[in-house]
Amino acid sequence: MKALQLAAANGIEGAQLAEVPEATPGLGQVAVRLAAAALNHRELWIAQGMYPGMALPATLGCDGVGTIVRTGDGVDPARAGERVILYPGLEWGDDERYPRPDFGLLGMPGPGTVAESIVVAASHALPCPGHLDDAAAAALPLGGLTAWRGLTVKGGVRPGDTVLITGIGGGVATCALLLAAAMGAKVFVTSGSDDTIARAVELGAQGGVNYRTERWGKALAAATGGIDVVFDGAPAGGYGEYGRALKMGARVVVYGSTGGQSFPVNAPELFLKNVALHGTNVGSPADFSAMVAFVAEHRIAPVIDRVFPFAEAPEALRYLRDEHALGKVVIAMDAP
Ligand SMILES: NC(=O)c1ccc[n+]([C@@H]2O[C@H](COP(=O)([O-])OP(=O)(O)OC[C@H]3O[C@@H](n4cnc5c(N)ncnc54)[C@H](OP(=O)(O)O)[C@@H]3O)[C@@H](O)[C@H]2O)c1
């Protein structure tokens, strides 16, 4: 079968379509013929060698949707033919509070989804919500799961809460906007682009500020009237600005380090307002089931920036790196 293989970690040029052996499902596993996959920023990090203990060559991608074509021992053979959406994680473990230290994802260290087929645990292949077409379903797993756990388990978002989502053009952030709005939150966003903020408002945000403007925290505080929950993938440039707008008892949930790995926290601002600062990493299989059920109930469709045919998968990576604007970059396996 063909797969998007990273042969060398020297940038995305090291990722090309290649012929690789097809795996056979073992005990408790299923083989899924993939219909669509989606890219995340992590593929760009991985291509630069920024993954601990990298083993190459590797097939990229952790987001996928497809059809079960073979079942391994211990799996109901009647599942063959089922349309499934894939949990992107591996080995979360038994503790819902956090993953095992060796928790990983498909597409490094596990097999990747930008491929004609993949073998996964049968329990990680869930029935795909019927309202999502293949591209929309592929856009959901990592972004939706990270956003779901960050907003619910960590952020404790309640209807009526004011939620700030930073860098709204990002794939995870865009999923968070749709989920938080469906939870009944008032969502505000930041972006480096006024056009992207305008798109976010069309998608349900109340408003936003451009993080490229001077001292944007003032405008944010005035617009929001105070923030209950922040979902932040770029705290290095953000916390110093939005910190002043946090309400008493606010929750700040950090899921990424775009723009820098450290950020200063004003200690009195933190303790006097009883602010809780949380890190969050992906989510458990139980979180994934809950997220998929919520998406089905609210008929949420992830935002897609652009769909590429499988033959152009390397170009899709370049697009994600250089041109991506808002939403997810998807790869459709059967597109001409
Ligand atoms: N913890 C986890 O479980 C988890 C899961 C997935 C991803 N991540 C991490 O989350 C981050 C985002 O991933 P992704 O796949 O959503 O990325 P992505 O789709 O490539 O989006 C990146 C976005 O970051 C925003 N950005 C860039 N510079 C910024 C700044 N200075 N301040 C605020 N926002 C800025 C931009 O938003 P605008 O275009 O609106 O300016 C851009 O669209 C990455 O660091 C990734 O490694 C973590």
The ligand as an SDF file (V2000), in Angstrom:
LIG
                    3D

 48 52  0  0  0  0  0  0  0  0999 V2000
   -1.5720   19.2920   24.1500 N   0  0  0  0  0  0  0  0  0  0  0  0
   -2.1060   18.6300   23.1490 C   0  0  0  0  0  0  0  0  0  0  0  0
   -2.7570   17.6100   23.3590 O   0  0  0  0  0  0  0  0  0  0  0  0
   -1.9890   19.1430   21.7700 C   0  0  0  0  0  0  0  0  0  0  0  0
   -2.7440   18.5680   20.7330 C   0  0  0  0  0  0  0  0  0  0  0  0
   -2.6510   19.1100   19.4630 C   0  0  0  0  0  0  0  0  0  0  0  0
   -1.8060   20.1920   19.2340 C   0  0  0  0  0  0  0  0  0  0  0  0
   -1.0380   20.6810   20.2500 N   0  0  0  0  0  0  0  0  0  0  0  0
   -0.1680   21.8550   20.0410 C   0  0  0  0  0  0  0  0  0  0  0  0
   -1.0410   22.9580   19.8500 O   0  0  0  0  0  0  0  0  0  0  0  0
   -0.4760   23.9060   18.9590 C   0  0  0  0  0  0  0  0  0  0  0  0
   -1.4420   24.1620   17.8110 C   0  0  0  0  0  0  0  0  0  0  0  0
   -1.5880   22.9690   17.0420 O   0  0  0  0  0  0  0  0  0  0  0  0
   -2.4950   22.9690   15.7170 P   0  0  0  0  0  0  0  0  0  0  0  0
   -2.3320   21.6410   15.0720 O   0  0  0  0  0  0  0  0  0  0  0  0
   -3.8610   23.4710   16.0290 O   0  0  0  0  0  0  0  0  0  0  0  0
   -1.7010   24.0720   14.8620 O   0  0  0  0  0  0  0  0  0  0  0  0
   -2.0210   24.8260   13.5030 P   0  0  0  0  0  0  0  0  0  0  0  0
   -3.3130   24.3180   12.9380 O   0  0  0  0  0  0  0  0  0  0  0  0
   -0.7960   24.7690   12.6700 O   0  0  0  0  0  0  0  0  0  0  0  0
   -2.2610   26.3180   14.0110 O   0  0  0  0  0  0  0  0  0  0  0  0
   -1.2760   27.1480   14.4600 C   0  0  0  0  0  0  0  0  0  0  0  0
   -1.9560   28.4820   14.8490 C   0  0  0  0  0  0  0  0  0  0  0  0
   -1.1930   29.0730   15.8740 O   0  0  0  0  0  0  0  0  0  0  0  0
   -1.5870   30.4160   15.9260 C   0  0  0  0  0  0  0  0  0  0  0  0
   -0.4510   31.2450   16.3540 N   0  0  0  0  0  0  0  0  0  0  0  0
    0.7420   31.3860   15.7610 C   0  0  0  0  0  0  0  0  0  0  0  0
    1.4850   32.2850   16.4530 N   0  0  0  0  0  0  0  0  0  0  0  0
    0.7110   32.6920   17.4940 C   0  0  0  0  0  0  0  0  0  0  0  0
    0.9010   33.6070   18.5550 C   0  0  0  0  0  0  0  0  0  0  0  0
    2.0410   34.2860   18.6820 N   0  0  0  0  0  0  0  0  0  0  0  0
   -0.1000   33.7800   19.4350 N   0  0  0  0  0  0  0  0  0  0  0  0
   -1.2690   33.0860   19.3200 C   0  0  0  0  0  0  0  0  0  0  0  0
   -1.4990   32.2070   18.3380 N   0  0  0  0  0  0  0  0  0  0  0  0
   -0.5190   32.0190   17.4350 C   0  0  0  0  0  0  0  0  0  0  0  0
   -2.0330   30.8320   14.5340 C   0  0  0  0  0  0  0  0  0  0  0  0
   -3.3420   31.3620   14.6630 O   0  0  0  0  0  0  0  0  0  0  0  0
   -3.8400   32.6290   13.7970 P   0  0  0  0  0  0  0  0  0  0  0  0
   -3.6980   32.1760   12.3790 O   0  0  0  0  0  0  0  0  0  0  0  0
   -5.2420   32.8150   14.2210 O   0  0  0  0  0  0  0  0  0  0  0  0
   -2.9540   33.7790   14.1340 O   0  0  0  0  0  0  0  0  0  0  0  0
   -2.0010   29.5100   13.7510 C   0  0  0  0  0  0  0  0  0  0  0  0
   -3.0980   29.3330   12.9240 O   0  0  0  0  0  0  0  0  0  0  0  0
    0.8730   23.3120   18.5490 C   0  0  0  0  0  0  0  0  0  0  0  0
    1.8580   23.8550   19.4010 O   0  0  0  0  0  0  0  0  0  0  0  0
    0.7010   21.8360   18.7960 C   0  0  0  0  0  0  0  0  0  0  0  0
    1.9190   21.1790   19.0050 O   0  0  0  0  0  0  0  0  0  0  0  0
   -1.1280   20.1810   21.4870 C   0  0  0  0  0  0  0  0  0  0  0  0
  1  2  1  0
  2  3  2  0
  2  4  1  0
  4  5  1  0
  4 48  2  0
  5  6  2  0
  6  7  1  0
  7  8  2  0
  8  9  1  0
  8 48  1  0
  9 10  1  0
  9 46  1  0
 10 11  1  0
 11 12  1  0
 11 44  1  0
 12 13  1  0
 13 14  1  0
 14 15  2  0
 14 16  1  0
 14 17  1  0
 17 18  1  0
 18 19  2  0
 18 20  1  0
 18 21  1  0
 21 22  1  0
 22 23  1  0
 23 24  1  0
 23 42  1  0
 24 25  1  0
 25 26  1  0
 25 36  1  0
 26 27  1  0
 26 35  1  0
 27 28  2  0
 28 29  1  0
 29 30  1  0
 29 35  2  0
 30 31  1  0
 30 32  2  0
 32 33  1  0
 33 34  2  0
 34 35  1  0
 36 37  1  0
 36 42  1  0
 37 38  1  0
 38 39  2  0
 38 40  1  0
 38 41  1  0
 42 43  1  0
 44 45  1  0
 44 46  1  0
 46 47  1  0
M  CHG  2   8   1  16  -1
M  END
$$$$
